[in-house]
């Protein structure tokens, strides 16, 4: 076949809603989360539902724990009560970062996004955003309001990858907002548009996006 050379400005990204590192059996298993991530050999990881002291997470600071365990630097954006939120982990240098709260809308918790400008070398960098939108099926308007604030606060000054749990399926108005910006779904362009992402056991719906 053809010689497929990977240019130096590519990187490998994993997106993962880690559910406070509680596994499908209801057991706290941060090491299991770390191994799943490690097996993918990512350069950058976007995480949602990262707890930092919540009882459900065994009071573990998962942002610090995963950063040390995976030897990656991180940016954290608090949501809810501040001990839970979104993370960007990177083995590449982080040049600038930003943490932005999104409107609560229909609740029940405050949401946010984390942005990390990741240095690819050769004077090039890319924005990586980890976001988690409101989860209730009937609250499309809350998600649209959250997306509007995200778009308004994000400078879009450089190439970008936005990843996370959008709680919105293909063809939804929420996904259309991102497509209207010119963003393209990595899952679609790589020919995996049929794969569902949730729930983690026997997935039926696709609500997580890169």
C-alpha positions as CSV (number, residue, x, y, z in Angstrom):
1,X,0.0,0.0,0.0
2,X,1.0,3.7,0.0
3,X,3.5,5.0,2.4
4,X,1.3,6.6,5.1
5,X,3.6,9.1,6.8
6,X,2.2,10.8,9.9
7,X,3.2,14.5,9.9
8,X,4.8,15.8,13.1
9,X,1.8,18.1,13.8
10,X,-0.6,15.2,14.6
11,X,-1.4,13.9,18.0
12,X,-3.5,11.1,19.6
13,X,-6.5,12.1,21.6
14,X,-8.8,10.1,23.9
15,X,-12.1,11.4,25.3
16,X,-13.5,9.6,28.3
17,X,-16.4,10.3,30.8
18,X,-14.9,8.5,33.8
19,X,-18.0,8.6,36.1
20,X,-15.9,9.5,39.2
21,X,-13.8,6.3,38.4
22,X,-16.7,4.1,39.6
23,X,-16.8,1.1,37.3
24,X,-19.8,-0.9,36.0
25,X,-19.9,-3.1,39.1
26,X,-20.2,0.0,41.3
27,X,-16.6,-0.3,42.5
28,X,-14.1,2.6,42.8
29,X,-11.4,1.7,40.3
30,X,-9.1,4.6,39.3
31,X,-6.3,2.1,38.3
32,X,-8.8,0.5,35.8
33,X,-9.4,4.0,34.3
34,X,-5.7,4.7,34.1
35,X,-5.0,1.4,32.3
36,X,-7.8,1.9,29.7
37,X,-6.3,5.3,29.0
38,X,-2.7,4.0,28.9
39,X,-3.6,1.2,26.4
40,X,-4.6,3.9,23.9
41,X,-1.2,5.6,24.1
42,X,-2.7,9.1,24.0
43,X,-0.8,12.4,23.8
44,X,-3.9,14.3,25.1
45,X,-6.9,13.1,27.1
46,X,-10.2,14.9,27.7
47,X,-12.1,13.8,30.7
48,X,-15.5,14.5,32.2
49,X,-17.0,13.7,35.6
50,X,-13.6,13.9,37.4
51,X,-14.3,14.1,41.1
52,X,-11.9,15.7,43.6
53,X,-13.0,14.7,47.0
54,X,-16.5,13.5,46.4
55,X,-17.6,10.5,48.6
56,X,-18.7,8.6,45.6
57,X,-15.1,8.7,44.4
58,X,-13.8,7.5,47.7
59,X,-12.7,11.2,48.4
60,X,-9.9,10.7,45.9
61,X,-8.6,13.7,44.0
62,X,-8.8,12.0,40.6
63,X,-7.3,14.9,38.7
64,X,-4.1,14.8,40.8
65,X,-4.1,11.0,41.0
66,X,-4.5,10.5,37.2
67,X,-1.9,13.2,36.5
68,X,0.7,11.5,38.6
69,X,-0.2,8.0,37.5
70,X,-0.1,8.8,33.8
71,X,2.7,11.3,34.1
72,X,0.7,14.0,32.3
73,X,0.1,17.6,33.2
74,X,-3.5,18.8,33.5
75,X,-6.0,21.6,33.4
76,X,-9.1,21.4,35.5
77,X,-12.4,23.3,35.2
78,X,-14.6,22.9,38.2
79,X,-18.3,22.3,37.8
80,X,-21.1,21.5,40.3
81,X,-19.7,22.3,43.8
82,X,-16.1,22.7,42.6
83,X,-15.0,19.2,43.6
84,X,-16.1,17.7,40.3
85,X,-15.5,18.8,36.7
86,X,-13.7,18.5,33.4
87,X,-10.0,17.9,32.8
88,X,-7.5,18.0,29.9
89,X,-4.5,15.8,30.5
90,X,-1.4,16.3,28.2
91,X,2.0,14.8,27.8
92,X,2.7,17.8,25.5
93,X,3.4,21.3,27.0
94,X,0.4,23.4,27.9
95,X,0.9,27.0,26.8
96,X,-2.2,28.7,28.1
97,X,-5.4,27.4,29.8
98,X,-8.9,28.6,30.7
99,X,-11.7,27.4,32.9
100,X,-15.2,28.7,32.0
101,X,-18.5,28.1,33.8
102,X,-21.6,27.5,31.7
103,X,-25.1,28.6,32.6
104,X,-27.0,26.2,35.0
105,X,-30.3,26.6,33.1
106,X,-32.5,23.6,34.0
107,X,-29.9,22.3,36.4
108,X,-29.4,20.3,38.6
109,X,-25.7,21.4,38.6
110,X,-23.5,24.1,37.1
111,X,-21.5,22.9,34.1
112,X,-18.1,24.1,32.7
113,X,-15.5,23.6,30.1
114,X,-11.7,23.3,30.3
115,X,-9.5,24.7,27.5
116,X,-5.8,23.9,27.1
117,X,-3.6,25.3,24.4
118,X,-1.3,22.4,23.6
119,X,2.2,23.0,22.1
120,X,2.8,20.7,19.1
121,X,6.3,22.0,18.5
122,X,7.5,23.9,15.4
123,X,5.7,27.0,16.6
124,X,2.3,25.3,16.3
125,X,-0.3,24.8,19.0
126,X,-3.9,23.6,19.2
127,X,-6.7,24.3,21.6
128,X,-8.2,21.2,23.2
129,X,-11.5,21.7,25.0
130,X,-13.1,19.2,27.4
131,X,-16.9,19.9,27.9
132,X,-19.8,18.3,29.6
133,X,-23.3,19.6,28.8
134,X,-26.6,19.2,30.8
135,X,-27.9,15.7,30.8
136,X,-31.7,15.8,30.9
137,X,-33.2,14.7,27.6
138,X,-35.9,17.4,27.7
139,X,-33.5,20.3,28.3
140,X,-32.3,21.0,24.8
141,X,-32.7,24.7,25.5
142,X,-30.3,24.5,28.5
143,X,-27.7,22.8,26.3
144,X,-28.1,25.3,23.5
145,X,-27.6,28.1,26.0
146,X,-24.5,26.4,27.3
147,X,-23.2,26.0,23.7
148,X,-23.9,29.7,23.0
149,X,-21.8,30.7,26.0
150,X,-19.0,28.3,25.0
151,X,-18.9,29.7,21.5
152,X,-19.0,33.3,22.8
153,X,-16.1,32.8,25.3
154,X,-13.9,30.6,23.1
155,X,-11.6,32.9,21.0
156,X,-11.1,30.4,18.2
157,X,-7.7,31.8,17.6
158,X,-6.0,28.6,16.5
159,X,-6.9,25.1,15.3
160,X,-9.0,23.3,17.9
161,X,-10.4,20.0,19.0
162,X,-13.5,20.1,21.1
163,X,-14.4,16.8,22.9
164,X,-16.8,15.7,25.6
165,X,-20.1,14.4,26.7
166,X,-22.6,16.6,24.9
167,X,-25.6,14.6,26.0
168,X,-26.9,15.2,22.4
169,X,-27.3,12.6,19.6
170,X,-26.5,12.9,15.9
171,X,-28.9,15.2,14.0
172,X,-29.7,17.2,17.2
173,X,-29.9,21.0,17.2
174,X,-26.9,20.9,19.7
175,X,-24.6,19.0,17.3
176,X,-25.8,21.3,14.5
177,X,-24.5,24.3,16.4
178,X,-21.0,22.9,16.4
179,X,-21.3,21.8,12.7
180,X,-22.3,25.4,11.8
181,X,-19.0,26.5,13.3
182,X,-17.2,24.3,10.7
183,X,-16.3,21.6,13.2
184,X,-16.4,18.0,11.9
185,X,-17.0,14.9,13.9
186,X,-13.9,12.7,14.2
187,X,-16.1,9.6,14.5
188,X,-17.9,10.4,11.3
189,X,-14.9,11.3,9.1
190,X,-13.1,8.1,10.2
191,X,-16.1,6.0,9.2
192,X,-17.4,5.0,12.6
193,X,-20.6,6.9,12.6
194,X,-22.7,3.9,13.6
195,X,-20.9,3.3,16.9
196,X,-22.8,4.2,20.1
197,X,-21.0,5.6,23.1
198,X,-23.5,5.2,26.0
199,X,-24.1,3.4,28.3
200,X,-20.7,1.9,28.7
201,X,-22.1,-1.6,28.8
202,X,-24.1,-2.4,25.6
203,X,-24.1,1.1,24.3
204,X,-27.3,2.2,22.6
205,X,-26.9,5.9,22.0
206,X,-24.2,8.3,20.8
207,X,-23.8,11.3,23.1
208,X,-20.0,11.7,23.3
209,X,-18.1,13.5,20.6
210,X,-14.7,14.6,19.3
